[in-house]
Amino acid sequence: MSDKSKGFNPKDAIDSARDIATYAVEMSADIVDNAVDILKGNVAEGVNNIVQDSMDIASHTVEKVKEIATGKDAEGE
């Protein structure tokens, strides 16, 4: 039985939190690019892409929080 199936593990929680922050920072570059599109006049596509990127960040965060809470790797299930 691996440590992942035992529930909460502080080291895994820190790793997941680090992953959440890294992913959000990476996605923020895309959001900035989309804001530039808005400023250039492509408002509908820019806003749509910002919303999509924000939803991607939220979905990623939810999956990582589930891993923290359950101690299970969501991708491995």
N, CA, C and O atoms as a GROMACS GRO file, in nm:
protein
  308
    1MET      N    1   0.085  -0.118   0.000
    1MET     CA    2   0.000   0.000   0.000
    1MET      C    3   0.090   0.124   0.000
    1MET      O    4   0.178   0.138   0.085
    2SER      N    5   0.068   0.213  -0.094
    2SER     CA    6   0.153   0.332  -0.104
    2SER      C    7   0.105   0.440  -0.008
    2SER      O    8  -0.007   0.435   0.043
    3ASP      N    9   0.194   0.540   0.016
    3ASP     CA   10   0.158   0.651   0.101
    3ASP      C   11   0.041   0.730   0.045
    3ASP      O   12  -0.035   0.790   0.121
    4LYS      N   13   0.025   0.731  -0.087
    4LYS     CA   14  -0.081   0.808  -0.151
    4LYS      C   15  -0.219   0.758  -0.110
    4LYS      O   16  -0.314   0.836  -0.111
    5SER      N   17  -0.233   0.632  -0.073
    5SER     CA   18  -0.364   0.578  -0.040
    5SER      C   19  -0.395   0.587   0.110
    5SER      O   20  -0.500   0.541   0.153
    6LYS      N   21  -0.306   0.646   0.188
    6LYS     CA   22  -0.324   0.652   0.333
    6LYS      C   23  -0.394   0.779   0.380
    6LYS      O   24  -0.420   0.792   0.500
    7GLY      N   25  -0.426   0.871   0.294
    7GLY     CA   26  -0.490   0.995   0.336
    7GLY      C   27  -0.394   1.111   0.330
    7GLY      O   28  -0.301   1.113   0.248
    8PHE      N   29  -0.416   1.207   0.415
    8PHE     CA   30  -0.339   1.332   0.414
    8PHE      C   31  -0.191   1.308   0.441
    8PHE      O   32  -0.155   1.238   0.536
    9ASN      N   33  -0.107   1.366   0.358
    9ASN     CA   34   0.038   1.358   0.374
    9ASN      C   35   0.092   1.500   0.359
    9ASN      O   36   0.079   1.558   0.251
   10PRO      N   37   0.152   1.557   0.463
   10PRO     CA   38   0.198   1.697   0.457
   10PRO      C   39   0.295   1.725   0.342
   10PRO      O   40   0.286   1.831   0.279
   11LYS      N   41   0.386   1.633   0.313
   11LYS     CA   42   0.481   1.656   0.204
   11LYS      C   43   0.408   1.664   0.070
   11LYS      O   44   0.438   1.750  -0.012
   12ASP      N   45   0.313   1.573   0.049
   12ASP     CA   46   0.235   1.576  -0.074
   12ASP      C   47   0.150   1.703  -0.082
   12ASP      O   48   0.130   1.757  -0.191
   13ALA      N   49   0.101   1.750   0.031
   13ALA     CA   50   0.022   1.874   0.033
   13ALA      C   51   0.107   1.993  -0.010
   13ALA      O   52   0.062   2.078  -0.085
   14ILE      N   53   0.230   1.997   0.038
   14ILE     CA   54   0.320   2.107  -0.001
   14ILE      C   55   0.353   2.097  -0.149
   14ILE      O   56   0.355   2.198  -0.219
   15ASP      N   57   0.378   1.976  -0.197
   15ASP     CA   58   0.407   1.958  -0.340
   15ASP      C   59   0.288   2.000  -0.426
   15ASP      O   60   0.304   2.063  -0.530
   16SER      N   61   0.168   1.964  -0.382
   16SER     CA   62   0.048   2.002  -0.456
   16SER      C   63   0.027   2.153  -0.454
   16SER      O   64  -0.010   2.212  -0.556
   17ALA      N   65   0.049   2.215  -0.340
   17ALA     CA   66   0.034   2.361  -0.331
   17ALA      C   67   0.135   2.430  -0.422
   17ALA      O   68   0.102   2.529  -0.487
   18ARG      N   69   0.255   2.379  -0.425
   18ARG     CA   70   0.358   2.433  -0.514
   18ARG      C   71   0.315   2.417  -0.661
   18ARG      O   72   0.334   2.508  -0.742
   19ASP      N   73   0.259   2.303  -0.693
   19ASP     CA   74   0.213   2.278  -0.830
   19ASP      C   75   0.099   2.373  -0.868
   19ASP      O   76   0.094   2.423  -0.980
   20ILE      N   77   0.007   2.396  -0.774
   20ILE     CA   78  -0.103   2.490  -0.798
   20ILE      C   79  -0.048   2.628  -0.830
   20ILE      O   80  -0.091   2.692  -0.927
   21ALA      N   81   0.045   2.675  -0.749
   21ALA     CA   82   0.102   2.809  -0.769
   21ALA      C   83   0.178   2.817  -0.900
   21ALA      O   84   0.166   2.916  -0.972
   22THR      N   85   0.256   2.715  -0.933
   22THR     CA   86   0.332   2.714  -1.058
   22THR      C   87   0.239   2.719  -1.178
   22THR      O   88   0.263   2.795  -1.272
   23TYR      N   89   0.134   2.639  -1.175
   23TYR     CA   90   0.039   2.635  -1.286
   23TYR      C   91  -0.030   2.770  -1.303
   23TYR      O   92  -0.047   2.818  -1.415
   24ALA      N   93  -0.070   2.832  -1.192
   24ALA     CA   94  -0.137   2.961  -1.199
   24ALA      C   95  -0.045   3.068  -1.257
   24ALA      O   96  -0.089   3.152  -1.336
   25VAL      N   97   0.081   3.067  -1.219
   25VAL     CA   98   0.177   3.165  -1.273
   25VAL      C   99   0.197   3.141  -1.423
   25VAL      O  100   0.201   3.236  -1.500
   26GLU      N  101   0.210   3.015  -1.463
   26GLU     CA  102   0.226   2.985  -1.606
   26GLU      C  103   0.104   3.032  -1.686
   26GLU      O  104   0.119   3.089  -1.794
   27MET      N  105  -0.014   3.009  -1.633
   27MET     CA  106  -0.136   3.049  -1.703
   27MET      C  107  -0.154   3.200  -1.704
   27MET      O  108  -0.220   3.254  -1.792
   28SER      N  109  -0.096   3.269  -1.607
   28SER     CA  110  -0.111   3.415  -1.603
   28SER      C  111  -0.047   3.480  -1.726
   28SER      O  112  -0.092   3.586  -1.769
   29ALA      N  113   0.056   3.419  -1.781
   29ALA     CA  114   0.116   3.470  -1.904
   29ALA      C  115   0.015   3.466  -2.019
   29ALA      O  116   0.008   3.559  -2.099
   30ASP      N  117  -0.062   3.359  -2.026
   30ASP     CA  118  -0.167   3.350  -2.128
   30ASP      C  119  -0.274   3.456  -2.106
   30ASP      O  120  -0.324   3.515  -2.202
   31ILE      N  121  -0.309   3.480  -1.981
   31ILE     CA  122  -0.410   3.580  -1.950
   31ILE      C  123  -0.362   3.718  -1.991
   31ILE      O  124  -0.440   3.798  -2.042
   32VAL      N  125  -0.235   3.748  -1.968
   32VAL     CA  126  -0.179   3.876  -2.011
   32VAL      C  127  -0.186   3.888  -2.163
   32VAL      O  128  -0.222   3.993  -2.216
   33ASP      N  129  -0.152   3.781  -2.234
   33ASP     CA  130  -0.162   3.783  -2.380
   33ASP      C  131  -0.306   3.810  -2.426
   33ASP      O  132  -0.329   3.883  -2.522
   34ASN      N  133  -0.400   3.751  -2.356
   34ASN     CA  134  -0.541   3.773  -2.390
   34ASN      C  135  -0.583   3.917  -2.361
   34ASN      O  136  -0.664   3.973  -2.435
   35ALA      N  137  -0.530   3.975  -2.256
   35ALA     CA  138  -0.559   4.116  -2.226
   35ALA      C  139  -0.505   4.206  -2.337
   35ALA      O  140  -0.568   4.306  -2.372
   36VAL      N  141  -0.390   4.170  -2.392
   36VAL     CA  142  -0.334   4.246  -2.504
   36VAL      C  143  -0.428   4.236  -2.625
   36VAL      O  144  -0.451   4.335  -2.694
   37ASP      N  145  -0.483   4.118  -2.648
   37ASP     CA  146  -0.580   4.102  -2.757
   37ASP      C  147  -0.700   4.196  -2.738
   37ASP      O  148  -0.749   4.256  -2.833
   38ILE      N  149  -0.746   4.207  -2.614
   38ILE     CA  150  -0.859   4.296  -2.584
   38ILE      C  151  -0.820   4.440  -2.617
   38ILE      O  152  -0.898   4.513  -2.678
   39LEU      N  153  -0.702   4.479  -2.575
   39LEU     CA  154  -0.657   4.616  -2.601
   39LEU      C  155  -0.642   4.644  -2.750
   39LEU      O  156  -0.656   4.758  -2.794
   40LYS      N  157  -0.613   4.542  -2.827
   40LYS     CA  158  -0.599   4.557  -2.972
   40LYS      C  159  -0.735   4.555  -3.042
   40LYS      O  160  -0.742   4.570  -3.164
   41GLY      N  161  -0.843   4.537  -2.966
   41GLY     CA  162  -0.977   4.542  -3.024
   41GLY      C  163  -1.046   4.408  -3.040
   41GLY      O  164  -1.163   4.405  -3.079
   42ASN      N  165  -0.978   4.300  -3.013
   42ASN     CA  166  -1.039   4.168  -3.025
   42ASN      C  167  -1.100   4.129  -2.890
   42ASN      O  168  -1.055   4.036  -2.824
   43VAL      N  169  -1.203   4.204  -2.852
   43VAL     CA  170  -1.260   4.195  -2.718
   43VAL      C  171  -1.324   4.058  -2.691
   43VAL      O  172  -1.294   3.995  -2.590
   44ALA      N  173  -1.409   4.013  -2.781
   44ALA     CA  174  -1.483   3.888  -2.757
   44ALA      C  175  -1.389   3.769  -2.739
   44ALA      O  176  -1.404   3.692  -2.645
   45GLU      N  177  -1.293   3.755  -2.829
   45GLU     CA  178  -1.201   3.642  -2.819
   45GLU      C  179  -1.111   3.655  -2.697
   45GLU      O  180  -1.085   3.556  -2.628
   46GLY      N  181  -1.064   3.777  -2.669
   46GLY     CA  182  -0.978   3.798  -2.553
   46GLY      C  183  -1.048   3.763  -2.423
   46GLY      O  184  -0.991   3.695  -2.337
   47VAL      N  185  -1.172   3.811  -2.408
   47VAL     CA  186  -1.248   3.782  -2.286
   47VAL      C  187  -1.278   3.633  -2.275
   47VAL      O  188  -1.265   3.574  -2.168
   48ASN      N  189  -1.318   3.573  -2.387
   48ASN     CA  190  -1.347   3.429  -2.388
   48ASN      C  191  -1.223   3.350  -2.344
   48ASN      O  192  -1.234   3.256  -2.265
   49ASN      N  193  -1.108   3.386  -2.395
   49ASN     CA  194  -0.986   3.314  -2.360
   49ASN      C  195  -0.946   3.336  -2.214
   49ASN      O  196  -0.895   3.245  -2.149
   50ILE      N  197  -0.968   3.457  -2.163
   50ILE     CA  198  -0.939   3.482  -2.021
   50ILE      C  199  -1.028   3.395  -1.933
   50ILE      O  200  -0.982   3.336  -1.835
   51VAL      N  201  -1.155   3.388  -1.967
   51VAL     CA  202  -1.249   3.304  -1.890
   51VAL      C  203  -1.206   3.158  -1.896
   51VAL      O  204  -1.205   3.089  -1.795
   52GLN      N  205  -1.169   3.111  -2.016
   52GLN     CA  206  -1.127   2.972  -2.031
   52GLN      C  207  -1.001   2.943  -1.950
   52GLN      O  208  -0.992   2.841  -1.881
   53ASP      N  209  -0.902   3.034  -1.958
   53ASP     CA  210  -0.779   3.014  -1.881
   53ASP      C  211  -0.808   3.014  -1.731
   53ASP      O  212  -0.749   2.937  -1.656
   54SER      N  213  -0.898   3.101  -1.688
   54SER     CA  214  -0.935   3.106  -1.546
   54SER      C  215  -1.002   2.976  -1.502
   54SER      O  216  -0.976   2.926  -1.393
   55MET      N  217  -1.087   2.923  -1.588
   55MET     CA  218  -1.152   2.795  -1.557
   55MET      C  219  -1.050   2.681  -1.553
   55MET      O  220  -1.061   2.590  -1.471
   56ASP      N  221  -0.951   2.686  -1.640
   56ASP     CA  222  -0.845   2.584  -1.638
   56ASP      C  223  -0.768   2.589  -1.506
   56ASP      O  224  -0.737   2.485  -1.448
   57ILE      N  225  -0.738   2.709  -1.460
   57ILE     CA  226  -0.669   2.725  -1.332
   57ILE      C  227  -0.755   2.669  -1.219
   57ILE      O  228  -0.706   2.596  -1.132
   58ALA      N  229  -0.885   2.702  -1.222
   58ALA     CA  230  -0.976   2.654  -1.117
   58ALA      C  231  -0.986   2.502  -1.118
   58ALA      O  232  -0.982   2.439  -1.013
   59SER      N  233  -1.000   2.443  -1.236
   59SER     CA  234  -1.012   2.297  -1.247
   59SER      C  235  -0.885   2.228  -1.196
   59SER      O  236  -0.892   2.128  -1.124
   60HIS      N  237  -0.772   2.282  -1.234
   60HIS     CA  238  -0.644   2.225  -1.190
   60HIS      C  239  -0.634   2.233  -1.037
   60HIS      O  240  -0.591   2.137  -0.972
   61THR      N  241  -0.675   2.346  -0.981
   61THR     CA  242  -0.669   2.365  -0.837
   61THR      C  243  -0.760   2.267  -0.765
   61THR      O  244  -0.721   2.209  -0.663
   62VAL      N  245  -0.881   2.247  -0.816
   62VAL     CA  246  -0.975   2.153  -0.754
   62VAL      C  247  -0.916   2.012  -0.753
   62VAL      O  248  -0.924   1.942  -0.653
   63GLU      N  249  -0.856   1.971  -0.864
   63GLU     CA  250  -0.797   1.837  -0.870
   63GLU      C  251  -0.684   1.822  -0.768
   63GLU      O  252  -0.674   1.719  -0.701
   64LYS      N  253  -0.601   1.924  -0.756
   64LYS     CA  254  -0.489   1.918  -0.661
   64LYS      C  255  -0.540   1.919  -0.516
   64LYS      O  256  -0.484   1.850  -0.431
   65VAL      N  257  -0.644   1.996  -0.488
   65VAL     CA  258  -0.700   1.999  -0.353
   65VAL      C  259  -0.761   1.862  -0.319
   65VAL      O  260  -0.750   1.816  -0.205
   66LYS      N  261  -0.823   1.798  -0.417
   66LYS     CA  262  -0.874   1.662  -0.395
   66LYS      C  263  -0.761   1.568  -0.358
   66LYS      O  264  -0.774   1.484  -0.269
   67GLU      N  265  -0.648   1.582  -0.428
   67GLU     CA  266  -0.531   1.499  -0.396
   67GLU      C  267  -0.484   1.524  -0.254
   67GLU      O  268  -0.451   1.431  -0.181
   68ILE      N  269  -0.480   1.651  -0.215
   68ILE     CA  270  -0.438   1.685  -0.079
   68ILE      C  271  -0.532   1.623   0.024
   68ILE      O  272  -0.488   1.565   0.123
   69ALA      N  273  -0.662   1.637   0.000
   69ALA     CA  274  -0.762   1.591   0.097
   69ALA      C  275  -0.768   1.439   0.107
   69ALA      O  276  -0.786   1.385   0.216
   70THR      N  277  -0.753   1.370  -0.006
   70THR     CA  278  -0.769   1.226  -0.006
   70THR      C  279  -0.637   1.150  -0.001
   70THR      O  280  -0.633   1.032   0.033
   71GLY      N  281  -0.530   1.220  -0.036
   71GLY     CA  282  -0.400   1.153  -0.043
   71GLY      C  283  -0.386   1.068  -0.167
   71GLY      O  284  -0.292   0.989  -0.178
   72LYS      N  285  -0.478   1.084  -0.262
   72LYS     CA  286  -0.474   1.004  -0.385
   72LYS      C  287  -0.438   1.093  -0.502
   72LYS      O  288  -0.479   1.208  -0.510
   73ASP      N  289  -0.360   1.036  -0.593
   73ASP     CA  290  -0.325   1.104  -0.717
   73ASP      C  291  -0.442   1.091  -0.814
   73ASP      O  292  -0.471   0.981  -0.860
   74ALA      N  293  -0.509   1.201  -0.844
   74ALA     CA  294  -0.628   1.199  -0.929
   74ALA      C  295  -0.597   1.143  -1.067
   74ALA      O  296  -0.683   1.079  -1.127
   75GLU      N  297  -0.475   1.164  -1.120
   75GLU     CA  298  -0.440   1.115  -1.251
   75GLU      C  299  -0.416   0.964  -1.250
   75GLU      O  300  -0.429   0.898  -1.353
   76GLY      N  301  -0.383   0.911  -1.134
   76GLY     CA  302  -0.352   0.769  -1.126
   76GLY      C  303  -0.474   0.681  -1.104
   76GLY      O  304  -0.462   0.558  -1.104
   77GLU      N  305  -0.589   0.741  -1.085
   77GLU     CA  306  -0.710   0.661  -1.058
   77GLU      C  307  -0.780   0.619  -1.183
   77GLU      O  308  -0.882   0.551  -1.177
   0.00000   0.00000   0.00000
